[in-house]
């Protein structure tokens, strides 16, 4: 199981290095999360430039998060820590859902270079899927870090290209 996870992370890293724009990073990461966390649904949600709005940029499965509003609508973003919502563990729901609110989900901030860039949302329809995600949590953390660094690198590259054109 660990060897498969390690191989998946290596492939994900290689794919992310090939991305030339952030949209490719978003889609590649969503595909990697879907392969790592079989049976789950989820979304990558990124903050816009003003940091006043968080938008869904890619999904896998049938994620309940279709639109996002403010960063304050997510308990994980407010706390700056990964946060599980499960019956009996935490009864406080995030408010970033468009339709029905799922019973089990994880919100994990995506951070690079000390800046919060967005959020990984993972939805689990059963307790067995929650346990599966917990078993793969090291891989999830590594993939979140790879995604954050890829986005930060491409954003910096774009910023530097724009500055060089203006200068």
N, C-alpha and C positions, 0 to 999 in steps of 0.2 A: 504494500500500500504506500509506504514512504517512498519507494523507488519510483512508483508511478507519479506520485505527487511531485517529486524532485524533477522528473522528466518534463512534466507539464509546466512547472515553473521555469525551467530552462528554455523551453519552447516559447513561453509567454515573453520572457525577457528578450529573446532573439527577435520575436515579432515586433515588440515595442520599439526596439532599436531601428527597425526598418521604417517606422511610421514617419511621414514627412509633414503631417498636420495633426492637430489635436483631435479632429473627428475620427481619424484612423486609430488613434490611441484609444478613444472611447469605445469604438466598436471592437477592437482587438481585445481590450480588457474585459468587456462584457462576455465575449466568446470564451475567454480563459476562465472567468468566474463560472460560467455555465458548465464547462468541462470539469472544473475542480469540485463544484458543489452540485452534483447531479440530483435532480428532483426539486431543486429550489427555484424560486423566481427572484428577480431583483432588478435594481437600477443603479446606474451611476448618475449622480446629480452634482452639478458643478456650479459654483458661485459665478455670477457675472462680474464684469469689471468694476462696477460700483459697489459690489459686495452687499447689495441690498436685496438680491433675488437669487434663488437657487433654482436651476433648471434641470430637468431630466434630459440627459444627453445620449444615453443608450440604455437598453433593457435586455433582459433575457427572461424566458418563461412568460407568465401572465402576472406581471408585477402590479400591485395595487397602487403604486405611486406613478401617476401619469403626468401630473403637473406639480410643481412645487411653488411655494410662495416666498416666505421670508425665512432667513436662517433660524429665527426664533421658533419656527414651527416644528423643529426637530430637537428632541431631548439630547440626542447624541452630539449635535452641533453645539447646543447650548453648554453642555458639560465638557466638550472637548475630548470625550472618552467614548470608546465603543460601548453601546448600551443595548442589552437584550430587553425586549418586552415579551414576557411570558406570563401566563396565568400563575398566580402564586409567587412569582418572583418580583414583578413590577406591574402595578395596575394602572400606571399613568401612560396614556397613549400620546404619541406624537400627533400633530394636527396637520400633517402633510398628505393626507389621503383624499382622493377625489370621490371614492365610492365607499363601499363597506370597509371597515377597519379589521385587518387580520388579527388573530390572537397571538401569533408568534413571529417576531421579526427582530432583526439586528440592524442598528444604525451605527456605522463606523466612519468617523471623519477621515478624509483624505488630506494628509499634511505633507508638505515638502518645504524644506528650508525654513521651517518655523512658521509657515503660512498655511492656514486652512484653505484648501482649494475647493473642497466639496465633500461629498458624502457617498459612501457605499451603503445601499439598502439591500438587505437579504431577507426574503420572506420564506417561512417554513410552514407547511400545512399540517405537519404532525410533529410530535415530540421526537420521533425517530430521526427526522430530518434535522432537528435542533441538535441532537447528539452527534449526527454526522458532521454538521458544520463545526461543532466544538472540537471534534477529532481533527479537522482540517484547519483549525484556527491559525496555526503557524504559517501554513501556506497562504491563507487569506491575508494575514498581516504582510507577508512578503509581497504578494501581488498588489496589495494596496500601496505599499511603498514604491514598487516598480512603476505603477500607474502614476502616482504623484510626481515622481522624479521625471518621468517621460513628459508629462504635461508641463511641469515647471521648466524643463529644458527647452521644449518647443516654444513656450511663451517667451522665454528669455531670448531665444534666437530671433523670433519675430520682432521683439522690442528693439534688439540691437540692429536688425536690418532696417527698421523704420528710422532709427536714429542716424544710421550711416547715410541713408538717402537724404534726410533733412540737412545733415551737416555738409 
